[in-house]
Amino acid sequence: MSISPHDQLRATLDELAASDLAITAPGASLLVQQYGDALRAGITVPTALRKRLHSADLPTLRAIAEEAARDVEPAPSSVAPVEDPAVELVLRGRDQLESVLVGLRRIALVHGLVSDEFDPIYSLAQALERFDEQASKHLERNRVEALIAERMSFQAGDGWLARYPHRDAVVDRPEVTLHAETFRPTSEQLTQWATRGVGAHRIEAWAKDEEASLEATALLEALDAERVPLSLNALRWRRARKGLAQIEWAARPKVSLAAATDNARDTTMTMRTIELGQLGETRAVGRLLVTAAKTTLRVRAERSAVSSVRFGDRTTTEPDARDLFSVELDAPHGPVELVVTSSNGESFRCTIVIGPALEE
């Protein structure tokens, strides 16, 4: 019975995790490639291996990126028959380098870098784009997919294949520019979105691209690993990418605030604060205060920017003197909808669930 590419990769990752192969050793680019394969395929990487990869310093990342850039083969030309076995090898190699690029980008984000601000990784990405720009003049997408064969199982969305035309579109195709100027967020802009929800519209439009989406996801996972709270906008984007609608927190304390005493438990253990950050594109930021018995939503908005705030079955249209909208609910045991309506009629809405806090 044949082993699927995914099962084979899982076995390889387990072997690498158990080995003492260092990220600085010769062949480290192969290690990064298999890491990238796993990221693209949505396969969990063993913790020991992931930590080893994330420990790579910037000189190591530079060396791996420069080696990979040197490995980019000349693109197949109109002189080489598409049936030539060398074409198949070149295209498979090109897809393997895509995984090296994805792996390097993930590790760079752990260092707080947006990869395209790190010259060696940017140069590798540009070399692969130039390859695709040339190869796509002579190869249509269906043929490329057939040639890379089982490596199709590592494709996450269109990715680099989106640069290749579908059947019958290759001949006399007009020259296209793949380097049109587009918005590309800086490290600071990405972090502001991830932690405070700022700039959601532009960041999330940028993240519709497969490679950009992987970068955004990698940043969120890196922040998760450091236990940095994420904004509601970032959480909602990540859940939607997985086809999930509601946002869940394990945050409800097991003791009520009234039951707490000075010698029984610190009051910080009986009330949890969840910072939501900016709510969509509204000019408002939110916060949840969670106790065993109550959940309070507080929304602070620029004066006259918000017309109403609804939390569950309760709505308020009047902010207090500090421009705070406040809605309190008895501790709900299921999903609750949060809706903030701007003065121009546009709404931000999200469904949330607050479950019991995990043991500290």
Residue frames relative to the residue before (quaternion, step in Angstrom):
aa qw qx qy qz dx dy dz
M 1.0000 0.0000 0.0000 0.0000 0.00 0.00 0.00
S 0.4073 -0.7325 0.4909 0.2379 3.58 -0.76 1.03
I 0.3963 -0.6987 0.5472 0.2352 3.55 -1.19 0.67
S 0.4555 -0.6841 0.4919 0.2873 3.59 -0.88 0.89
P 0.6342 -0.5374 0.3815 0.4043 3.62 -1.15 0.53
H 0.6450 0.5275 -0.3318 0.4424 3.60 1.00 -0.77
D 0.6712 0.4844 -0.3025 0.4725 3.60 0.92 -0.89
Q 0.6256 0.5323 -0.3338 0.4626 3.55 1.05 -0.75
L 0.6537 0.5048 -0.3102 0.4708 3.58 0.98 -0.84
R 0.6260 0.5364 -0.3435 0.4499 3.60 0.96 -0.84
A 0.6565 0.5103 -0.3085 0.4620 3.58 0.94 -0.90
T 0.6487 0.5163 -0.3117 0.4642 3.59 1.00 -0.85
L 0.6482 0.5189 -0.3164 0.4587 3.58 0.96 -0.86
D 0.6393 0.5179 -0.3242 0.4669 3.59 1.00 -0.81
E 0.6495 0.5097 -0.3172 0.4666 3.59 0.98 -0.82
L 0.6616 0.5035 -0.3057 0.4640 3.57 0.95 -0.87
A 0.6327 0.5363 -0.3304 0.4505 3.58 1.03 -0.79
A 0.6997 0.4601 -0.2602 0.4807 3.57 1.07 -0.78
S 0.6212 0.5517 -0.3433 0.4381 3.59 1.23 -0.36
D 0.4332 -0.6787 0.5168 0.2909 3.55 -1.31 0.08
L 0.2706 0.7767 -0.5218 0.2262 3.59 1.19 0.52
A 0.2909 -0.7807 0.5333 0.1466 3.56 -0.64 1.14
I 0.5776 -0.5936 0.4376 0.3500 3.55 -1.18 0.61
T 0.6728 0.4847 -0.2982 0.4727 3.61 1.21 -0.40
A 0.5178 0.6673 -0.4083 0.3462 3.61 1.28 -0.18
P 0.6176 -0.4959 0.4250 0.4383 3.59 -1.24 0.29
G 0.7488 0.3401 -0.2655 0.5032 3.56 -0.94 0.84
A 0.3784 0.7424 -0.4815 0.2717 3.60 1.27 0.15
S 0.5924 0.5762 -0.3802 0.4153 3.61 1.11 -0.58
L 0.6096 0.5355 -0.3515 0.4669 3.58 1.14 -0.60
L 0.6116 0.5447 -0.3317 0.4681 3.56 1.09 -0.76
V 0.6749 0.4803 -0.2825 0.4838 3.57 0.95 -0.94
Q 0.6136 0.5493 -0.3536 0.4435 3.60 1.04 -0.71
Q 0.6890 0.4695 -0.2919 0.4686 3.59 0.88 -0.89
Y 0.5800 0.5455 -0.3584 0.4875 3.56 1.19 -0.56
G 0.6695 0.4915 -0.2912 0.4747 3.58 0.95 -0.89
D 0.5911 0.5556 -0.3602 0.4606 3.59 1.06 -0.73
A 0.6776 0.4978 -0.2905 0.4567 3.57 0.89 -0.98
L 0.6443 0.5181 -0.3262 0.4583 3.60 0.95 -0.83
R 0.6816 0.4931 -0.2928 0.4544 3.58 0.90 -0.90
A 0.7318 0.4237 -0.2314 0.4810 3.57 1.06 -0.78
G 0.4653 -0.6915 0.4415 0.3321 3.59 1.25 -0.13
I 0.4245 0.6939 -0.4667 0.3472 3.59 1.16 0.63
T 0.4713 -0.6849 0.4831 0.2747 3.58 -0.90 0.96
V 0.2773 -0.7537 0.5784 0.1429 3.56 -0.91 0.99
P 0.5279 -0.6356 0.4460 0.3442 3.64 -0.82 0.90
T 0.5943 -0.6238 0.3795 0.3370 3.56 -0.93 0.95
A 0.6576 0.5224 -0.3255 0.4344 3.60 0.87 -0.91
L 0.6737 0.4827 -0.2956 0.4751 3.58 0.98 -0.82
R 0.6399 0.5304 -0.3289 0.4484 3.57 0.97 -0.83
K 0.6596 0.5014 -0.3120 0.4650 3.59 0.95 -0.86
R 0.6302 0.5303 -0.3360 0.4569 3.58 1.02 -0.76
L 0.6651 0.4955 -0.2999 0.4714 3.56 0.94 -0.87
H 0.6922 0.4861 -0.2821 0.4527 3.58 0.91 -0.90
S 0.6045 0.5682 -0.3572 0.4291 3.60 1.24 -0.31
A 0.4449 0.7057 -0.4524 0.3152 3.59 1.26 -0.17
D 0.3254 -0.7461 0.5419 0.2094 3.58 -0.88 0.88
L 0.7187 -0.4763 0.2923 0.4139 3.57 -1.28 0.24
P 0.6231 0.5158 -0.3736 0.4540 3.68 0.92 -0.62
T 0.6361 0.5171 -0.3330 0.4659 3.59 1.06 -0.70
L 0.6374 0.5136 -0.3262 0.4728 3.58 0.96 -0.83
R 0.6284 0.5393 -0.3302 0.4530 3.56 0.99 -0.85
A 0.6791 0.5011 -0.2986 0.4456 3.59 0.84 -0.99
I 0.6667 0.4948 -0.3084 0.4642 3.59 0.94 -0.86
A 0.6614 0.5059 -0.3110 0.4582 3.60 0.95 -0.87
E 0.6673 0.4936 -0.3103 0.4635 3.58 0.95 -0.83
E 0.6239 0.5231 -0.3384 0.4717 3.59 1.03 -0.73
A 0.6631 0.5052 -0.3065 0.4595 3.59 0.93 -0.91
A 0.6377 0.5290 -0.3327 0.4504 3.60 0.98 -0.81
R 0.6448 0.5104 -0.3195 0.4708 3.59 1.07 -0.73
D 0.6620 0.5252 -0.2972 0.4445 3.60 1.18 -0.56
V 0.4875 0.6435 -0.4554 0.3753 3.61 1.23 -0.09
E 0.3158 -0.7762 0.5216 0.1602 3.56 -0.53 1.24
P 0.5944 -0.5045 0.4512 0.4343 3.59 -1.26 0.24
A 0.5095 -0.6629 0.4525 0.3100 3.59 -0.97 0.83
P 0.5779 -0.5621 0.4458 0.3891 3.61 -1.10 0.59
S 0.2110 -0.7894 0.5671 0.1040 3.57 -0.93 0.88
S 0.6953 -0.4611 0.3423 0.4323 3.53 -1.33 0.09
V 0.5956 0.5775 -0.3712 0.4172 3.60 1.23 -0.36
A 0.6882 0.4568 -0.2791 0.4898 3.59 1.12 -0.69
P 0.4336 -0.6904 0.5068 0.2802 3.59 -0.76 0.98
V 0.5443 -0.6332 0.4352 0.3369 3.57 -0.99 0.82
E 0.6458 0.5359 -0.3182 0.4411 3.59 1.16 -0.57
D 0.4521 0.7002 -0.4462 0.3259 3.60 1.28 -0.26
P 0.4830 -0.6826 0.4590 0.3001 3.66 -0.74 1.01
A 0.5820 0.5930 -0.3780 0.4084 3.58 1.12 -0.59
V 0.5981 0.5677 -0.3594 0.4368 3.59 1.11 -0.66
E 0.6384 0.5289 -0.3203 0.4584 3.56 1.00 -0.86
L 0.6735 0.4988 -0.3009 0.4550 3.58 0.89 -0.93
V 0.6453 0.5250 -0.3194 0.4537 3.56 0.98 -0.87
L 0.6889 0.4807 -0.2913 0.4578 3.61 0.89 -0.88
R 0.6268 0.5070 -0.3475 0.4789 3.58 1.02 -0.68
G 0.6362 0.5217 -0.3223 0.4681 3.56 1.04 -0.79
R 0.6271 0.5361 -0.3389 0.4522 3.55 1.04 -0.76
D 0.6680 0.4900 -0.3070 0.4684 3.61 0.98 -0.82
Q 0.6146 0.5355 -0.3496 0.4619 3.60 1.05 -0.67
L 0.6564 0.4994 -0.3121 0.4716 3.58 1.04 -0.75
E 0.5567 0.5699 -0.3951 0.4573 3.59 1.18 -0.45
S 0.6589 0.4982 -0.3060 0.4733 3.58 1.02 -0.80
V 0.5964 0.5346 -0.3635 0.4758 3.60 1.07 -0.67
L 0.6494 0.5225 -0.3090 0.4580 3.57 0.95 -0.90
V 0.6604 0.5007 -0.3059 0.4686 3.60 0.90 -0.92
G 0.6624 0.5075 -0.3066 0.4579 3.59 0.94 -0.88
L 0.6577 0.5048 -0.3058 0.4682 3.59 0.96 -0.87
R 0.6427 0.5251 -0.3285 0.4509 3.58 0.98 -0.80
R 0.6412 0.5168 -0.3300 0.4614 3.58 0.99 -0.78
I 0.6749 0.4842 -0.3046 0.4661 3.60 0.87 -0.91
A 0.6203 0.5493 -0.3430 0.4426 3.59 1.02 -0.78
L 0.6509 0.5234 -0.3211 0.4465 3.58 0.98 -0.81
V 0.5879 0.5581 -0.3699 0.4539 3.58 1.10 -0.59
H 0.6803 0.4523 -0.2698 0.5098 3.56 1.19 -0.63
G 0.5587 -0.6306 0.3805 0.3813 3.60 1.27 0.12
L 0.5527 0.6111 -0.3896 0.4114 3.58 1.23 0.39
V 0.3065 -0.6350 0.6594 0.2608 3.53 -1.19 0.61
S 0.5268 -0.7134 0.3506 0.3010 3.55 -0.53 1.23
D 0.6805 0.5025 -0.3157 0.4298 3.61 0.96 -0.74
E 0.5961 0.5102 -0.3833 0.4872 3.58 1.30 0.10
F 0.6343 0.4691 -0.3214 0.5237 3.59 1.34 -0.06
D 0.4610 -0.7691 0.3623 0.2545 3.55 -0.14 1.37
P 0.6821 0.4896 -0.3408 0.4230 3.68 0.73 -0.84
I 0.6640 0.4778 -0.3141 0.4819 3.61 0.98 -0.77
Y 0.6261 0.5265 -0.3335 0.4687 3.58 1.02 -0.77
S 0.6494 0.5188 -0.3198 0.4548 3.60 0.98 -0.83
L 0.6292 0.5184 -0.3338 0.4732 3.59 1.03 -0.76
A 0.6499 0.5141 -0.3201 0.4592 3.60 0.91 -0.88
Q 0.6625 0.5034 -0.3027 0.4649 3.57 0.98 -0.85
A 0.6294 0.5322 -0.3343 0.4569 3.61 1.01 -0.77
L 0.6679 0.4864 -0.3003 0.4766 3.60 1.00 -0.81
E 0.6266 0.5240 -0.3412 0.4651 3.59 1.05 -0.67
R 0.6457 0.5093 -0.3260 0.4662 3.58 0.99 -0.80
F 0.6007 0.5465 -0.3545 0.4635 3.59 1.05 -0.74
D 0.6960 0.4744 -0.2807 0.4601 3.58 0.81 -1.01
E 0.6138 0.5596 -0.3510 0.4322 3.57 1.01 -0.77
Q 0.7026 0.4428 -0.2632 0.4909 3.59 0.99 -0.82
A 0.6927 0.4958 -0.2902 0.4360 3.58 0.81 -1.00
S 0.6566 0.5378 -0.3196 0.4213 3.58 1.03 -0.75
K 0.5444 0.5921 -0.4103 0.4298 3.59 1.26 -0.09
H 0.7870 0.3168 -0.1359 0.5116 3.57 1.17 -0.58
L 0.7549 0.3289 -0.1855 0.5361 3.60 1.20 -0.37
E 0.2547 -0.7520 0.5817 0.1769 3.56 -0.92 0.87
R 0.7036 -0.5334 0.2859 0.3724 3.51 -1.20 0.66
N 0.6272 0.5544 -0.3506 0.4200 3.60 0.89 -0.86
R 0.6656 0.5042 -0.2955 0.4641 3.55 0.99 -0.89
V 0.6342 0.5271 -0.3282 0.4607 3.59 0.98 -0.83
E 0.6475 0.5229 -0.3180 0.4541 3.58 0.93 -0.90
A 0.6591 0.5048 -0.3095 0.4637 3.59 0.98 -0.84
L 0.6874 0.5068 -0.2881 0.4331 3.58 0.97 -0.86
I 0.7045 0.4297 -0.2962 0.4810 3.61 0.96 -0.68
A 0.2741 -0.8432 0.4446 0.1272 3.57 1.41 0.04
E 0.8696 -0.0068 -0.0016 0.4937 3.58 -0.80 -1.04
R 0.5671 0.5914 -0.3995 0.4112 3.61 1.17 -0.29
M 0.4602 0.6560 -0.4554 0.3879 3.59 1.24 -0.05
S 0.6112 0.5777 -0.3541 0.4091 3.60 1.14 -0.55
F 0.6724 0.4713 -0.3042 0.4829 3.59 1.27 -0.20
Q 0.4832 0.6684 -0.4430 0.3514 3.57 1.24 0.09
A 0.1351 -0.7637 0.6271 0.0721 3.58 -0.91 0.96
G 0.7981 -0.0486 -0.0029 0.6006 3.58 -0.09 1.26
D 0.7696 -0.3552 0.2477 0.4692 3.58 -1.21 -0.39
G 0.0632 -0.8354 0.5403 0.0786 3.58 0.95 -0.90
W 0.8346 -0.1779 0.1369 0.5030 3.55 -1.04 -0.80
L 0.5608 0.6151 -0.3910 0.3928 3.63 1.16 -0.43
A 0.5562 0.6214 -0.3875 0.3929 3.58 1.19 -0.47
R 0.6150 0.5608 -0.3490 0.4307 3.61 1.21 -0.34
Y 0.6614 0.4974 -0.3006 0.4741 3.58 1.29 -0.21
P 0.4448 -0.7147 0.4700 0.2652 3.59 -0.87 0.92
H 0.5162 -0.6170 0.4900 0.3358 3.55 -1.22 0.48
R 0.7688 -0.3967 0.2536 0.4327 3.55 -1.32 0.33
D 0.8295 0.2106 -0.2052 0.4748 3.54 -1.14 0.84
A 0.6375 0.5323 -0.3496 0.4337 3.60 1.20 0.14
V 0.5167 0.6797 -0.4008 0.3323 3.60 1.27 -0.02
V 0.6808 0.5186 -0.3072 0.4161 3.59 0.84 -0.99
D 0.8608 0.0052 -0.0441 0.5070 3.53 -0.94 1.04
R 0.2651 0.7702 -0.5393 0.2138 3.57 1.06 0.68
P 0.4887 -0.6640 0.4675 0.3189 3.63 -0.83 0.91
E 0.5608 -0.5917 0.4563 0.3567 3.54 -1.15 0.65
V 0.1024 -0.7898 0.6027 0.0495 3.57 -0.94 0.90
T 0.3711 -0.7076 0.5556 0.2297 3.52 -1.20 0.54
L 0.2423 -0.7945 0.5429 0.1236 3.55 -0.67 1.12
H 0.6949 0.4841 -0.2692 0.4585 3.56 1.23 -0.21
A 0.1764 0.7934 -0.5600 0.1609 3.58 1.02 0.73
E 0.5280 -0.6510 0.4392 0.3233 3.55 -0.98 0.83
T 0.0497 0.7849 -0.6139 0.0684 3.55 -0.80 1.04
F 0.6197 -0.5306 0.4164 0.4013 3.54 -1.28 0.32
R 0.0351 0.7684 -0.6375 0.0434 3.55 -0.93 0.94
P 0.3351 -0.7869 0.4758 0.2053 3.60 -0.35 1.18
T 0.4528 -0.6422 0.5423 0.2973 3.54 -1.24 0.55
S 0.6991 -0.4299 0.3484 0.4528 3.57 -1.31 0.11
E 0.6661 0.5113 -0.3031 0.4506 3.56 0.93 -0.91
Q 0.6563 0.5086 -0.3178 0.4578 3.61 0.93 -0.84
L 0.6461 0.5127 -0.3196 0.4664 3.58 1.00 -0.81
T 0.6716 0.4944 -0.2994 0.4636 3.57 0.95 -0.87
Q 0.6234 0.5348 -0.3393 0.4586 3.60 1.03 -0.74
W 0.6455 0.4965 -0.3142 0.4880 3.60 1.01 -0.76
A 0.6901 0.5079 -0.2897 0.4264 3.57 0.83 -1.00
T 0.7955 0.3286 -0.1559 0.4847 3.58 0.92 -0.86
R 0.8033 0.2382 -0.1264 0.5311 3.60 1.12 -0.57
G 0.5024 -0.6926 0.4045 0.3229 3.60 1.25 -0.03
V 0.4437 0.7221 -0.4396 0.2975 3.59 1.27 0.09
G 0.8448 0.1956 -0.1432 0.4771 3.57 -1.06 0.82
A 0.1890 0.8407 -0.4939 0.1161 3.57 1.19 0.53
H 0.6462 0.5483 -0.3440 0.4043 3.60 0.85 -0.91
R 0.7226 0.4369 -0.2571 0.4699 3.60 0.79 -1.01
I 0.6542 0.5134 -0.3244 0.4507 3.59 0.92 -0.88
E 0.7225 0.4512 -0.2628 0.4532 3.58 0.81 -0.98
A 0.5834 0.5301 -0.3774 0.4860 3.60 1.19 -0.40
W 0.6343 0.5183 -0.3142 0.4799 3.58 1.02 -0.84
A 0.7069 0.4903 -0.2624 0.4371 3.59 0.94 -0.91
K 0.4525 0.6561 -0.4770 0.3704 3.62 1.21 0.19
D 0.5739 0.5452 -0.3723 0.4844 3.57 1.25 -0.40
E 0.5718 -0.6421 0.3846 0.3358 3.59 -0.87 0.93
E 0.6940 0.4662 -0.2971 0.4612 3.59 0.80 -0.94
A 0.6358 0.5163 -0.3283 0.4705 3.57 1.04 -0.78
S 0.6254 0.5481 -0.3297 0.4469 3.56 1.03 -0.82
L 0.6408 0.5153 -0.3173 0.4724 3.57 1.02 -0.81
E 0.6354 0.5239 -0.3292 0.4620 3.59 1.02 -0.77
A 0.6683 0.4952 -0.3035 0.4648 3.58 0.90 -0.94
T 0.6508 0.5143 -0.3112 0.4639 3.57 0.96 -0.88
A 0.6414 0.5336 -0.3214 0.4478 3.56 0.97 -0.85
L 0.6412 0.5187 -0.3288 0.4602 3.58 0.96 -0.83
L 0.6613 0.5059 -0.3147 0.4557 3.60 0.88 -0.90
E 0.6596 0.4985 -0.3127 0.4676 3.59 0.97 -0.80
A 0.6359 0.5207 -0.3309 0.4637 3.58 1.02 -0.76
L 0.6569 0.4914 -0.3066 0.4827 3.60 0.99 -0.81
D 0.5988 0.5533 -0.3477 0.4631 3.58 1.07 -0.74
A 0.6672 0.5160 -0.3041 0.4428 3.56 0.89 -0.97
E 0.7001 0.4239 -0.2526 0.5161 3.58 1.17 -0.64
R 0.4201 -0.7337 0.4277 0.3200 3.58 1.38 0.10
V 0.3284 0.7120 -0.5345 0.3154 3.55 1.02 0.89
P 0.4359 -0.7106 0.4778 0.2772 3.64 -0.67 1.01
L 0.3045 -0.7606 0.5517 0.1561 3.56 -0.99 0.88
S 0.5445 -0.6179 0.4586 0.3338 3.56 -1.17 0.60
L 0.6249 -0.5366 0.4072 0.3947 3.55 -1.24 0.42
N 0.6151 0.5477 -0.3547 0.4426 3.60 1.00 -0.73
A 0.6842 0.4785 -0.2899 0.4677 3.59 0.88 -0.93
L 0.6485 0.5136 -0.3176 0.4635 3.58 0.97 -0.83
R 0.6557 0.5120 -0.3122 0.4588 3.57 0.96 -0.87
W 0.6329 0.5255 -0.3283 0.4643 3.59 1.01 -0.82
R 0.6825 0.4928 -0.2960 0.4514 3.58 0.87 -0.95
R 0.6527 0.5039 -0.3196 0.4669 3.60 0.97 -0.82
A 0.6471 0.5196 -0.3215 0.4559 3.59 0.96 -0.85
R 0.6229 0.5461 -0.3408 0.4447 3.58 1.04 -0.75
K 0.7040 0.4228 -0.2537 0.5111 3.57 1.18 -0.59
G 0.5415 -0.6381 0.3920 0.3822 3.58 1.31 0.09
L 0.5538 0.5955 -0.3924 0.4298 3.58 1.22 0.44
A 0.3881 -0.7665 0.4747 0.1909 3.56 -0.99 0.83
Q 0.8042 0.3327 -0.1754 0.4602 3.59 0.65 -1.05
I 0.3816 -0.6968 0.5661 0.2198 3.54 -1.27 0.59
E 0.1200 -0.8182 0.5613 0.0324 3.57 -0.84 0.96
W 0.0606 -0.7665 0.6383 0.0356 3.53 -1.12 0.82
A 0.2703 -0.6983 0.6304 0.2049 3.58 -1.13 0.66
A 0.2896 0.8132 -0.4386 0.2499 3.55 0.25 1.27
R 0.5732 0.6200 -0.4081 0.3470 3.63 1.12 -0.27
P 0.4058 -0.7200 0.5059 0.2469 3.61 -0.66 1.09
K 0.4703 -0.6988 0.4686 0.2661 3.54 -1.18 0.55
V 0.7117 0.3537 -0.2516 0.5524 3.58 1.31 -0.07
S 0.4584 -0.6728 0.4952 0.3031 3.56 -0.99 0.72
L 0.6346 -0.5358 0.3974 0.3902 3.56 -1.22 0.49
A 0.6509 0.5350 -0.3166 0.4356 3.58 1.00 -0.86
A 0.6779 0.5096 -0.2951 0.4400 3.58 1.10 -0.66
A 0.5637 0.6246 -0.3860 0.3783 3.58 1.20 -0.36
T 0.0715 -0.7739 0.6273 0.0489 3.57 -1.07 0.72
D 0.6876 -0.4948 0.3238 0.4213 3.54 -1.21 0.40
N 0.7782 0.3167 -0.1940 0.5064 3.60 0.94 -0.81
A 0.5896 0.5675 -0.3925 0.4197 3.60 1.17 0.03
R 0.7848 -0.1901 0.1820 0.5612 3.58 0.78 -0.98
D 0.5188 -0.6230 0.4829 0.3310 3.55 -1.06 0.70
T 0.5333 -0.6604 0.4196 0.3216 3.58 -0.93 0.88
T 0.5650 0.5911 -0.4044 0.4097 3.61 1.14 -0.39
M 0.6419 0.5147 -0.3278 0.4643 3.58 1.22 -0.38
T 0.7002 0.4680 -0.2706 0.4663 3.59 1.23 -0.27
M 0.7442 0.2180 -0.1983 0.5994 3.57 1.29 0.04
R 0.1507 -0.7800 0.6038 0.0656 3.54 -0.85 1.01
T 0.1966 -0.7569 0.6123 0.1166 3.54 -1.09 0.79
I 0.0957 -0.7765 0.6220 0.0317 3.56 -0.88 1.02
E 0.2337 -0.7734 0.5759 0.1251 3.57 -0.53 1.18
L 0.2542 -0.8045 0.5237 0.1181 3.59 -0.61 1.14
G 0.3586 -0.7289 0.5043 0.2930 3.57 1.11 -0.59
Q 0.7577 -0.3211 0.2680 0.5010 3.55 -1.27 -0.37
L 0.3312 -0.7591 0.5347 0.1677 3.57 -0.96 0.92
G 0.8018 -0.1528 0.0527 0.5753 3.56 -0.16 1.30
E 0.7221 -0.3750 0.3138 0.4893 3.53 -0.92 -0.98
T 0.3874 0.7040 -0.5025 0.3190 3.59 1.22 0.32
R 0.4487 -0.6473 0.5304 0.3137 3.55 -1.26 0.34
A 0.5323 0.5973 -0.4017 0.4456 3.53 0.80 1.11
V 0.1640 -0.7541 0.6268 0.1074 3.54 -1.20 0.63
G 0.2297 -0.8110 0.5306 0.0892 3.56 -1.08 0.71
R 0.0858 -0.7616 0.6409 0.0444 3.50 -1.37 0.40
L 0.1948 -0.7532 0.6153 0.1274 3.56 -1.11 0.73
L 0.1465 -0.7445 0.6457 0.0855 3.55 -1.05 0.90
V 0.0698 -0.8433 0.5318 -0.0343 3.55 -0.47 1.23
T 0.0082 0.7570 -0.6533 0.0070 3.56 -0.90 1.01
A 0.7071 -0.4305 0.3181 0.4620 3.58 -1.26 -0.03
A 0.7793 0.3657 -0.1732 0.4785 3.58 1.05 -0.74
K 0.8101 0.2177 -0.0748 0.5392 3.60 1.09 -0.62
T 0.1093 -0.7249 0.6672 0.1319 3.51 -1.39 0.31
T 0.0807 -0.8071 0.5847 0.0129 3.56 -0.72 1.08
L 0.2014 -0.7528 0.6172 0.1084 3.55 -0.92 0.98
R 0.0373 -0.7775 0.6277 0.0128 3.56 -0.87 0.95
V 0.0622 -0.7907 0.6090 -0.0114 3.54 -0.79 1.05
R 0.1252 -0.7752 0.6164 0.0588 3.55 -0.79 1.06
A 0.0021 -0.8195 0.5706 -0.0535 3.56 -0.74 1.08
E 0.5785 -0.5235 0.4721 0.4104 3.52 -1.26 0.37
R 0.6179 -0.5814 0.3729 0.3756 3.55 -1.02 0.78
S 0.8483 0.1054 -0.1512 0.4965 3.55 -0.93 1.08
A 0.4939 0.6731 -0.4366 0.3352 3.62 1.22 0.11
V 0.7740 0.2651 -0.1254 0.5612 3.60 1.15 -0.66
S 0.2907 -0.7800 0.5319 0.1555 3.57 -0.89 0.93
S 0.8148 -0.0646 0.0486 0.5740 3.62 1.06 -0.60
V 0.1609 -0.7434 0.6415 0.0996 3.51 -1.33 0.50
R 0.0507 -0.7903 0.6104 0.0138 3.56 -0.82 1.03
F 0.0190 -0.7732 0.6333 -0.0250 3.51 -1.02 0.95
G 0.7967 -0.0396 -0.0267 0.6024 3.55 -0.28 1.26
D 0.7798 -0.2943 0.2349 0.5001 3.58 -0.80 -1.01
R 0.6457 0.5099 -0.3278 0.4643 3.61 1.19 0.23
T 0.1096 -0.7974 0.5934 0.0065 3.53 -1.03 0.93
T 0.0634 -0.7692 0.6327 0.0637 3.53 -1.13 0.66
T 0.1696 -0.7841 0.5904 0.0885 3.54 -1.08 0.77
E 0.6969 0.4553 -0.2568 0.4910 3.58 1.29 -0.05
P 0.2443 -0.7563 0.5861 0.1573 3.61 -0.60 1.07
D 0.4975 -0.6293 0.4864 0.3463 3.57 -1.20 0.34
A 0.7676 -0.3775 0.2445 0.4566 3.57 -1.27 -0.12
R 0.6813 0.4570 -0.2890 0.4933 3.59 1.22 -0.40
D 0.4995 -0.6632 0.4042 0.3837 3.60 1.29 0.23
L 0.4527 0.6658 -0.4576 0.3773 3.56 1.10 0.76
F 0.2082 -0.7144 0.6537 0.1379 3.54 -0.99 0.94
S 0.0214 -0.8213 0.5698 -0.0198 3.59 -0.77 0.98
V 0.0131 0.7836 -0.6195 0.0463 3.58 -0.87 1.03
E 0.1090 -0.8133 0.5710 0.0249 3.57 -0.77 1.07
L 0.0975 -0.7849 0.6111 0.0319 3.54 -1.01 0.90
D 0.5002 -0.5552 0.5462 0.3784 3.53 -1.24 0.45
A 0.6651 -0.5465 0.3172 0.3980 3.57 -1.02 0.82
P 0.2373 -0.7858 0.5526 0.1444 3.62 -0.39 1.17
H 0.3254 -0.7605 0.5334 0.1769 3.55 -1.10 0.70
G 0.7511 0.2988 -0.1941 0.5557 3.57 1.23 0.14
P 0.7683 -0.3406 0.2516 0.4800 3.59 -1.25 -0.26
V 0.0946 -0.7687 0.6317 0.0322 3.55 -1.12 0.79
E 0.3138 -0.7537 0.5441 0.1934 3.58 -0.89 0.87
L 0.1751 -0.7495 0.6340 0.0743 3.52 -1.06 0.92
V 0.0307 0.8038 -0.5909 0.0611 3.59 -0.72 1.07
V 0.0479 -0.7673 0.6393 0.0127 3.57 -0.84 1.02
T 0.1316 -0.8090 0.5717 0.0384 3.57 -0.63 1.14
S 0.3548 -0.7422 0.5342 0.1948 3.57 -0.75 1.10
S 0.6591 -0.5184 0.3751 0.3952 3.55 -1.26 0.35
N 0.6691 0.4859 -0.3086 0.4701 3.60 1.17 -0.48
G 0.6272 -0.5786 0.3195 0.4120 3.59 1.29 0.17
E 0.5619 0.5910 -0.4028 0.4156 3.61 1.21 -0.23
S 0.2039 -0.8071 0.5486 0.0776 3.57 -1.04 0.82
F 0.2114 -0.6913 0.6694 0.1712 3.49 -1.34 0.54
R 0.0586 0.8082 -0.5839 0.0486 3.58 -0.79 0.95
C 0.0432 0.7858 -0.6113 0.0834 3.52 -1.09 0.78
T 0.2811 -0.7438 0.5809 0.1740 3.58 -1.09 0.72
I 0.0689 -0.8211 0.5665 -0.0061 3.56 -0.77 1.06
V 0.1296 -0.7481 0.6447 0.0892 3.54 -1.30 0.49
I 0.1075 -0.7800 0.6140 0.0557 3.56 -0.89 0.95
G 0.1266 -0.8133 0.5673 0.0282 3.54 -0.50 1.25
P 0.7269 -0.4120 0.3043 0.4575 3.58 -1.30 0.05
A 0.5308 -0.6273 0.4656 0.3285 3.55 -1.08 0.74
L 0.4814 -0.6349 0.5165 0.3137 3.54 -1.16 0.64
E 0.5885 -0.5560 0.4352 0.3939 3.56 -1.18 0.47
E 0.4394 -0.6844 0.5147 0.2713 3.57 -0.97 0.86
